[in-house]
Amino acid sequence: MSRRILIVEDDAAFGTMLRTWFAKNDWEPVLVSKVSSAEKEIDNNQFDLIISDLRLPDGDGIMLLTYSKEKKITSPFIIMTGYADVQTAVNAMKLGAYDYLKKPINPVLLQQKIEMALKTEKKESAAKSKKSSDKKDYNMVKGKSAVIQRVYTHVALVAPTKMSVLILGESGTGKEYIARMIHEQSKRSDKPYIAVDCGSLSKELAPSELFGHLKGSFTSAIGDKKGVFEEAKGGTVFLDEVGNLPYDVQKQLLRALQEQKVRPVGSAQDINVDVRIIAATNEDLLSAIENGEFRQDLYHRINEFSIEVPPLRDRIDDIEEFAYHFLKLANEELDKNINHITIDALELLRRQRWSGNLRELRNVIRRAALFAENHEITVDNLPVFATPTVKEEPDDMALRPGNEKEQIAAALNKARGNKTIAARLLQIDRKTLYNKMHLYGMDL
């Protein structure tokens, strides 16, 4: 089967020569002379390679390169240039072009560049496939502790519904894993799942990223772009760290959720969308509402059902299972063959506070595997932990049998009445805190 190439060249004679050369070398070439024509070809067809002149009648190769990246085109992109524009071509490589060729083009060099570009693209695709496989493997690991089993029960309960879900938990506890579980167990599992890091969205770029934009709607909008909501149509949008979303954008998001419509930047027309929202945060949104940093109406819209993911220190029974899983990943990454973690090392891992949760545990195991000898991880391979262990921490306020009312009162006092923070100090969920406060006749 012939490979397809898009040639963008405004010199008719040179473009025809390239088209002929590619056709003779088992390619299916498409020749255009303008950026606008090339954009239409990219929109409507798939190409194994794109080769473009730097200077074109209605723009340049840089504009086309940027457009292809916006469209998430992964095909190798090669720039053709005259001697005077070599530095610009080099800059194009920094923007994502695979390579550049100086005119007049040497056919032998052209063939070499193409072969290298296609080999590189194939390797990168294989690497991405492996990375995706590893990520799926990581996501498939489930804990066995009682607290996480309750979370899985809640996931199974809410997943088949249309309810918006707010996932709460400290950083590194695996909130996105829970979001993916909900999507995979929902009736939308065959539709797109798109995760958005709200913390990376600026006030200026967030509307474009979420709702899309039209070409020319702002300076760098060199083409139409679909937003996350339109791309995920029929599926699930995961808003990670939703508390970081700019306040002005929260109003636009609320409208999109209430009306199931979005309006791309620069457009006068709404687009109907059907998406399910799963949001996550490690912040106290109720405090953010009190401080005027988060909209109360949006909070209630995304919090139709909440799930709290417990920290790793409350899942001691899961540490061994995750440690061995992370060891497997470390072996693959570091080309090691470590197959055992000593009892003493596991006991030390169980005693840690794990403020970074699963993410911290993975880093610790990775580092230990690097230093390990004789195919096992020992205490000597583990780092000197900077934080006190759970059993030794003087400020540990975990709720224990006896004098529970006094312990709850002390936690509420330390949290200045904030029940969410008090529950975290006591290492229980908010529902348990409310039940105990009711039991002891304490004001809710």
C-alpha positions as CSV (number, residue, x, y, z in Angstrom):
1,M,0.0,0.0,0.0
2,S,1.4,3.4,-1.0
3,R,2.4,5.9,1.6
4,R,0.8,9.3,1.3
5,I,2.7,12.6,1.4
6,L,1.6,16.2,1.4
7,I,3.9,18.5,-0.6
8,V,3.4,22.3,0.0
9,E,5.4,24.2,-2.6
10,D,4.5,27.4,-4.6
11,D,7.2,26.9,-7.2
12,A,5.2,25.0,-9.8
13,A,8.1,23.5,-11.6
14,F,9.9,22.4,-8.5
15,G,6.7,21.1,-6.9
16,T,5.9,19.0,-10.0
17,M,9.4,17.6,-9.9
18,L,9.0,16.6,-6.3
19,R,5.6,15.0,-7.0
20,T,7.0,13.0,-9.8
21,W,10.0,11.9,-7.8
22,F,7.8,10.7,-4.9
23,A,5.4,8.9,-7.3
24,K,8.3,7.0,-8.7
25,N,9.4,6.0,-5.2
26,D,6.1,4.3,-4.3
27,W,4.5,7.4,-2.7
28,E,1.0,8.8,-3.2
29,P,1.8,12.5,-3.4
30,V,-0.6,15.4,-3.0
31,L,0.8,18.8,-4.2
32,V,-0.6,22.2,-3.1
33,S,0.8,25.7,-3.2
34,K,-0.8,27.5,-0.3
35,V,-1.1,27.2,3.4
36,S,-4.9,27.4,3.2
37,S,-5.0,24.5,0.7
38,A,-2.7,22.5,2.9
39,E,-4.9,23.0,5.9
40,K,-7.9,21.7,4.0
41,E,-5.9,18.6,3.0
42,I,-4.8,18.0,6.6
43,D,-8.4,18.4,7.8
44,N,-9.8,15.9,5.3
45,N,-7.0,13.4,4.7
46,Q,-4.3,11.4,6.5
47,F,-0.6,11.7,5.5
48,D,2.4,9.7,6.4
49,L,4.7,12.7,5.8
50,I,4.4,16.4,5.3
51,I,7.0,18.4,3.4
52,S,6.6,22.2,3.1
53,D,8.5,25.2,1.7
54,L,9.2,27.8,4.3
55,R,7.9,30.7,2.3
56,L,4.5,30.5,0.8
57,P,2.1,33.0,-0.8
58,D,-0.4,33.2,2.1
59,G,1.9,32.5,5.0
60,D,4.8,30.2,5.8
61,G,5.7,26.7,6.8
62,I,5.8,27.6,10.5
63,M,2.1,28.5,10.4
64,L,1.3,25.2,8.8
65,L,3.5,23.3,11.3
66,T,1.6,25.1,14.2
67,Y,-1.7,24.2,12.6
68,S,-0.8,20.5,12.2
69,K,0.3,20.4,15.9
70,E,-3.1,22.0,16.9
71,K,-4.8,19.3,15.0
72,K,-2.7,16.7,16.8
73,I,-1.1,15.5,13.6
74,T,1.8,13.2,14.5
75,S,3.2,12.7,11.0
76,P,6.8,13.9,10.5
77,F,7.0,17.4,9.2
78,I,10.0,18.5,7.1
79,I,10.7,22.1,6.1
80,M,12.4,23.1,2.8
81,T,14.3,26.4,2.8
82,G,16.8,28.6,1.0
83,Y,20.2,29.3,2.5
84,A,19.2,32.6,3.9
85,D,16.4,31.0,6.0
86,V,18.3,28.3,7.6
87,Q,18.1,29.8,11.1
88,T,14.3,30.0,10.7
89,A,14.2,26.4,9.7
90,V,16.2,25.5,12.8
91,N,13.7,27.4,14.9
92,A,11.0,25.4,13.2
93,M,12.6,22.2,14.6
94,K,12.3,23.6,18.0
95,L,8.6,24.0,17.4
96,G,8.2,20.3,16.4
97,A,9.5,19.9,12.8
98,Y,11.4,16.7,12.3
99,D,14.1,18.3,10.1
100,Y,14.8,20.7,7.3
101,L,16.3,20.6,3.8
102,K,18.2,23.3,2.0
103,K,17.4,24.0,-1.6
104,P,18.4,22.9,-4.1
105,I,17.5,19.5,-2.7
106,N,19.8,16.5,-3.2
107,P,17.5,13.4,-3.9
108,V,19.9,11.0,-2.0
109,L,19.8,13.3,1.1
110,L,16.0,13.7,0.7
111,Q,15.6,9.9,0.7
112,Q,17.8,9.5,3.8
113,K,15.9,12.2,5.7
114,I,12.6,10.6,4.9
115,E,13.7,7.1,6.0
116,M,15.1,8.5,9.3
117,A,11.9,10.5,9.9
118,L,9.7,7.5,9.3
119,K,11.9,5.2,11.5
120,T,11.8,7.9,14.3
121,E,8.0,8.2,14.0
122,K,7.6,4.4,14.2
123,K,9.8,4.2,17.4
124,E,7.9,7.1,19.0
125,S,4.6,5.4,18.3
126,A,5.8,2.2,19.8
127,A,7.1,4.1,22.8
128,K,3.7,5.8,23.2
129,S,2.0,2.5,22.9
130,K,4.2,1.0,25.6
131,K,3.7,4.0,27.9
132,S,-0.1,3.7,27.4
133,S,0.2,0.0,28.2
134,D,2.2,0.7,31.4
135,K,-0.3,3.4,32.4
136,K,-3.2,0.9,32.0
137,D,-1.3,-1.7,34.0
138,Y,-0.7,0.8,36.8
139,N,-4.4,1.8,36.7
140,M,-5.5,-1.8,36.9
141,V,-3.9,-2.4,40.4
142,K,-6.5,-2.4,43.1
143,G,-6.0,-2.3,46.8
144,K,-7.6,-4.8,49.2
145,S,-8.0,-2.7,52.3
146,A,-11.4,-2.2,53.7
147,V,-11.3,1.6,53.2
148,I,-10.5,1.4,49.5
149,Q,-13.1,-1.4,49.0
150,R,-15.7,1.0,50.2
151,V,-14.5,3.4,47.6
152,Y,-14.9,0.7,44.9
153,T,-18.4,0.0,46.1
154,H,-19.3,3.7,45.7
155,V,-17.8,3.7,42.2
156,A,-19.9,0.7,41.2
157,L,-23.0,2.5,42.6
158,V,-22.6,5.8,40.8
159,A,-20.8,4.8,37.6
160,P,-24.0,3.6,35.7
161,T,-25.8,6.9,36.5
162,K,-25.6,10.3,34.8
163,M,-24.6,12.0,38.1
164,S,-21.6,14.4,38.2
165,V,-19.0,13.1,40.7
166,L,-16.6,15.1,42.8
167,I,-13.5,13.1,43.9
168,L,-11.8,14.3,47.0
169,G,-8.4,13.3,48.4
170,E,-4.8,14.3,49.0
171,S,-2.4,14.7,46.1
172,G,-1.1,11.4,44.8
173,T,-3.9,9.2,46.2
174,G,-5.0,8.1,42.7
175,K,-8.0,10.3,42.1
176,E,-7.7,10.1,38.3
177,Y,-7.6,6.3,38.6
178,I,-11.0,6.4,40.4
179,A,-12.3,8.8,37.7
180,R,-11.2,6.3,35.0
181,M,-12.9,3.5,36.9
182,I,-16.1,5.4,36.9
183,H,-15.9,6.1,33.2
184,E,-15.0,2.4,32.3
185,Q,-17.9,1.1,34.4
186,S,-20.4,3.7,33.0
187,K,-22.7,3.5,29.9
188,R,-20.3,5.9,28.2
189,S,-17.3,3.6,28.3
190,D,-17.1,3.3,24.5
191,K,-17.0,7.1,24.2
192,P,-14.0,9.5,24.8
193,Y,-12.5,10.1,28.2
194,I,-10.6,13.4,28.3
195,A,-8.7,14.6,31.4
196,V,-8.0,18.3,31.9
197,D,-5.4,19.7,34.3
198,C,-7.3,22.8,35.5
199,G,-4.2,24.1,37.3
200,S,-2.5,24.6,33.9
201,L,-5.3,26.6,32.4
202,S,-4.8,30.4,32.4
203,K,-7.7,32.8,32.4
204,E,-6.9,33.6,28.8
205,L,-6.4,30.1,27.4
206,A,-9.0,28.2,29.4
207,P,-12.1,29.1,27.3
208,S,-10.3,28.0,24.1
209,E,-9.1,24.8,25.6
210,L,-12.5,23.9,27.1
211,F,-14.8,25.3,24.5
212,G,-12.7,25.7,21.3
213,H,-12.2,28.7,19.1
214,L,-12.6,29.9,15.5
215,K,-9.8,30.9,13.2
216,G,-8.8,34.5,13.7
217,S,-10.6,34.9,17.0
218,F,-7.3,35.9,18.6
219,T,-3.8,36.5,17.5
220,S,-2.5,32.9,17.6
221,A,-5.7,31.3,16.4
222,I,-4.5,30.3,13.0
223,G,-7.2,27.7,12.6
224,D,-10.5,26.4,14.0
225,K,-10.0,24.3,17.2
226,K,-12.4,22.0,18.9
227,G,-12.6,22.3,22.7
228,V,-12.4,19.5,25.2
229,F,-16.2,19.4,25.6
230,E,-16.8,18.9,21.8
231,E,-14.0,16.3,21.5
232,A,-15.5,14.4,24.4
233,K,-19.0,14.5,23.1
234,G,-21.0,11.5,24.4
235,G,-18.2,10.6,26.9
236,T,-16.6,11.9,30.0
237,V,-14.6,15.0,30.9
238,F,-12.3,14.7,34.0
239,L,-11.5,18.1,35.5
240,D,-8.5,17.5,37.7
241,E,-7.8,20.0,40.5
242,V,-11.0,21.8,39.6
243,G,-10.4,24.2,42.5
244,N,-7.6,25.9,40.4
245,L,-9.9,26.9,37.6
246,P,-9.9,30.7,37.1
247,Y,-13.0,32.2,38.7
248,D,-14.2,33.9,35.5
249,V,-14.0,30.6,33.7
250,Q,-16.1,28.9,36.4
251,K,-19.2,30.9,35.2
252,Q,-18.7,29.7,31.6
253,L,-18.2,26.1,32.8
254,L,-21.4,26.3,34.9
255,R,-23.4,27.4,31.8
256,A,-21.9,24.6,29.7
257,L,-22.9,22.0,32.4
258,Q,-26.4,23.4,32.9
259,E,-27.3,23.9,29.3
260,Q,-25.1,21.2,27.7
261,K,-24.0,23.8,25.2
262,V,-20.7,25.5,24.6
263,R,-19.8,28.5,22.5
264,P,-16.3,28.5,20.9
265,V,-14.3,31.7,21.3
266,G,-15.1,34.0,18.4
267,S,-18.4,32.2,17.5
268,A,-22.0,33.5,17.7
269,Q,-23.4,29.9,17.6
270,D,-23.7,27.4,20.4
271,I,-22.8,23.8,20.0
272,N,-24.8,21.1,21.7
273,V,-22.6,18.7,23.8
274,D,-23.4,15.6,25.9
275,V,-20.7,15.0,28.4
276,R,-20.5,13.7,32.0
277,I,-18.4,15.6,34.4
278,I,-16.1,14.0,36.9
279,A,-14.0,16.5,39.0
280,A,-11.3,16.1,41.5
281,T,-9.6,18.3,44.1
282,N,-7.2,18.1,47.0
283,E,-8.4,21.5,48.2
284,D,-11.2,22.4,50.6
285,L,-13.7,23.8,48.2
286,L,-16.1,24.9,50.9
287,S,-13.4,27.2,52.3
288,A,-12.7,28.4,48.8
289,I,-16.4,29.3,48.5
290,E,-16.3,31.2,51.8
291,N,-13.2,33.1,50.5
292,G,-14.9,34.0,47.2
293,E,-12.5,31.8,45.2
294,F,-15.0,29.2,44.0
295,R,-18.6,29.5,42.9
296,Q,-21.1,27.8,45.2
297,D,-23.5,27.1,42.3
298,L,-20.7,25.3,40.4
299,Y,-19.8,23.4,43.5
300,H,-23.3,22.0,43.8
301,R,-23.4,21.2,40.1
302,I,-20.3,19.1,40.1
303,N,-20.9,17.6,43.5
304,E,-24.1,15.5,42.9
305,F,-22.1,12.6,44.3
306,S,-18.8,12.7,46.2
307,I,-16.2,10.0,46.7
308,E,-13.3,10.5,49.1
309,V,-10.1,8.6,48.3
310,P,-8.3,7.7,51.5
311,P,-4.6,8.6,52.0
312,L,-2.1,5.8,51.8
313,R,-1.4,6.0,55.6
314,D,-5.0,4.8,56.0
315,R,-4.4,1.9,53.6
316,I,-1.5,0.1,55.3
317,D,-2.8,-3.3,54.0
318,D,-2.3,-2.1,50.5
319,I,1.3,-1.0,50.7
320,E,2.9,-4.4,50.0
321,E,0.8,-4.9,46.9
322,F,1.5,-1.5,45.5
323,A,5.2,-1.8,46.4
324,Y,5.6,-4.9,44.4
325,H,3.7,-3.4,41.5
326,F,5.9,-0.4,41.4
327,L,8.9,-2.7,41.7
328,K,7.7,-4.4,38.5
329,L,7.6,-1.1,36.7
330,A,11.0,-0.1,38.1
331,N,12.5,-3.3,36.8
332,E,11.2,-2.6,33.3
333,E,12.4,1.0,33.3
334,L,15.8,0.3,34.9
335,D,16.5,-3.0,33.3
336,K,16.8,-4.7,36.7
337,N,15.6,-8.0,38.0
338,I,14.7,-7.3,41.6
339,N,12.1,-9.8,42.8
340,H,11.9,-9.5,46.5
341,I,11.4,-6.9,49.3
342,T,12.6,-8.0,52.7
343,I,10.2,-8.2,55.6
344,D,12.1,-5.5,57.5
345,A,11.9,-3.2,54.4
346,L,8.1,-3.7,54.1
347,E,7.6,-3.0,57.8
348,L,9.5,0.3,57.4
349,L,7.4,1.2,54.4
350,R,4.2,0.4,56.4
351,R,5.3,2.8,59.2
352,Q,5.7,5.9,57.1
353,R,3.4,8.9,56.9
354,W,3.4,9.0,53.1
355,S,2.4,12.6,52.6
356,G,2.9,12.1,48.9
357,N,0.8,8.9,48.9
358,L,1.1,6.5,46.0
359,R,3.2,8.9,44.0
360,E,5.8,9.1,46.8
361,L,5.8,5.3,47.3
362,R,6.4,4.8,43.6
363,N,9.4,7.1,43.7
364,V,10.8,5.4,46.8
365,I,10.6,1.9,45.2
366,R,12.1,3.2,42.0
367,R,15.1,4.6,43.9
368,A,15.5,1.5,46.0
369,A,15.5,-0.7,42.9
370,L,18.3,1.4,41.5
371,F,20.5,0.7,44.5
372,A,19.4,-2.8,45.2
373,E,21.7,-5.8,44.9
374,N,21.3,-9.6,45.0
375,H,17.8,-9.3,43.5
376,E,16.1,-7.8,46.6
377,I,15.3,-4.5,48.3
378,T,16.5,-4.2,51.9
379,V,16.2,-1.5,54.5
380,D,19.6,-0.2,53.5
381,N,18.2,0.5,50.0
382,L,15.4,2.7,51.3
383,P,15.9,6.4,51.8
384,V,16.2,8.1,55.2
385,F,12.6,9.4,55.5
386,A,12.4,13.1,56.3
387,T,9.1,12.9,58.0
388,P,8.3,11.1,61.3
389,T,6.6,7.7,61.1
390,V,2.9,7.4,61.7
391,K,3.5,5.7,65.1
392,E,6.0,8.4,66.3
393,E,4.4,11.6,65.0
394,P,3.6,13.8,67.9
395,D,0.9,15.8,66.1
396,D,-1.0,12.7,65.0
397,M,-4.7,13.3,65.8
398,A,-6.0,10.1,64.4
399,L,-9.3,9.1,66.1
400,R,-8.7,6.2,68.6
401,P,-11.0,4.4,71.0
402,G,-11.8,6.2,74.2
403,N,-12.7,9.9,74.8
404,E,-13.8,10.3,71.2
405,K,-15.9,13.4,72.0
406,E,-12.8,15.2,73.4
407,Q,-10.7,14.1,70.4
408,I,-13.3,15.4,68.0
409,A,-13.6,18.7,69.9
410,A,-9.8,19.1,69.8
411,A,-9.7,18.5,66.1
412,L,-12.5,21.0,65.4
413,N,-10.8,23.5,67.5
414,K,-7.5,23.1,65.6
415,A,-9.4,23.3,62.3
416,R,-11.2,26.4,63.5
417,G,-14.6,24.7,63.0
418,N,-13.9,23.5,59.5
419,K,-15.3,19.9,59.5
420,T,-13.5,18.8,56.3
421,I,-10.2,19.7,57.8
422,A,-11.1,18.2,61.2
423,A,-12.1,14.9,59.5
424,R,-8.7,14.8,57.8
425,L,-6.9,15.5,61.1
426,L,-8.8,12.6,62.7
427,Q,-8.2,10.5,59.6
428,I,-11.9,9.7,59.0
429,D,-14.3,10.7,56.3
430,R,-16.7,13.6,56.8
431,K,-19.7,11.4,57.0
432,T,-18.2,9.5,59.9
433,L,-17.4,12.7,61.6
434,Y,-21.0,14.0,61.2
435,N,-22.4,10.7,62.5
436,K,-20.1,10.8,65.6
437,M,-20.9,14.5,66.3
438,H,-24.6,13.6,66.1
439,L,-24.0,10.6,68.4
440,Y,-22.3,12.8,71.0
441,G,-24.8,15.6,70.7
442,M,-22.3,18.0,69.3
443,D,-23.5,21.0,67.2
444,L,-23.3,20.3,63.5
